[in-house]
Amino acid sequence: MADVYLPSTLPPLFPGLPRRIELDAPTVDDAIRQIDERWPGFRDRLVEGGPAIRPHIHFYVDQERAGLGTRLEPRSRVDVIAAISGG
């Protein structure tokens, strides 16, 4: 099972969503879809039409930059990072 770590900005938008989720998914995209099945609208926060990862979101799998098609191993760590902006 891969461990998915979410930024602190997402759980407040989806009641009951933990910051860490264990999933059995073959790719990053499949992991996002599984979370979206339980918390509808989750995918829309991370992925835009195309599909493509939203510009302010970054995925890392085992500390390497990842895309939607990146394969997950049973013990992979997936970090979802939301860019911080300010002025």
N, C-alpha and C positions, 0 to 999 in steps of 0.2 A: 504494500500500500504506500502510495506517495503521500508525503505531508505537504499540504498547501498552507502557506502563511499569508494572511491578508493584512493590508494596511489598516490602521485604526480608524480610518475614515469610512470604511464600508459597513462594519457591523451595526452602527447606529441607524443605517438606512434600511436594514433588514432584520426585524426582531428575531432573536434567537440565533442569528448567524455568529458562530465563534470566530476567533482570529486564526485558529488552526483547525484544519479539517484533514482527515485521512481519507483518501480516495483510491479506488482501484480503477485507474484510467490509463489508456495507452498513450495519450497525447495531452498537451496543455489544453487544446480545444475541447477534448472530451471531458477534462476535469472541469472546465468552465461550464459546459453543458450540464454536467451532473449537479453542480451547485445551483445552477439556474432552475433545474427541475424542482428543487426544494424551496428556493427563494426566487420566485419569478421576478424578472427585471434585472437580476444580477449581471447577466451577460451584457445587457445594454450599457451598463456602467463601464465595461472594460473593452468591448468590441464594437466597432462601427461597421457599416455596410461594406461589402467587399468579399469576404469579411477581412477586417484588418484591426489590429490592436490600436486602440485610441492613442493619439500622440503623447498624452500625459501619463500613460501607463507603461510600465516595463515589467517583463517577466524574466526571472532567472531560474534556471534549473541546475541544481548542483553548482551554483556560483557562476554559471555561464549564461550570457544573454540568450534568451529563448524567444521563439515565435509560436504561433498557434499550432504548427505541425511538429514541434519538438517532441520527441519521444520521451516517455517517462518510464523509468525502471521501478521495480517494486519498492525500492528504498530511496527514491529520489526526493529531494527537497525542492519545492517550488516556492519562490518568493515573489509576491506581487507587490510592486513598488509604485506608489502614486507620486508623480513629480510635485515638488513644492514650488509655488511661485509667490512672488510678492513684489512690492514696489516701494 
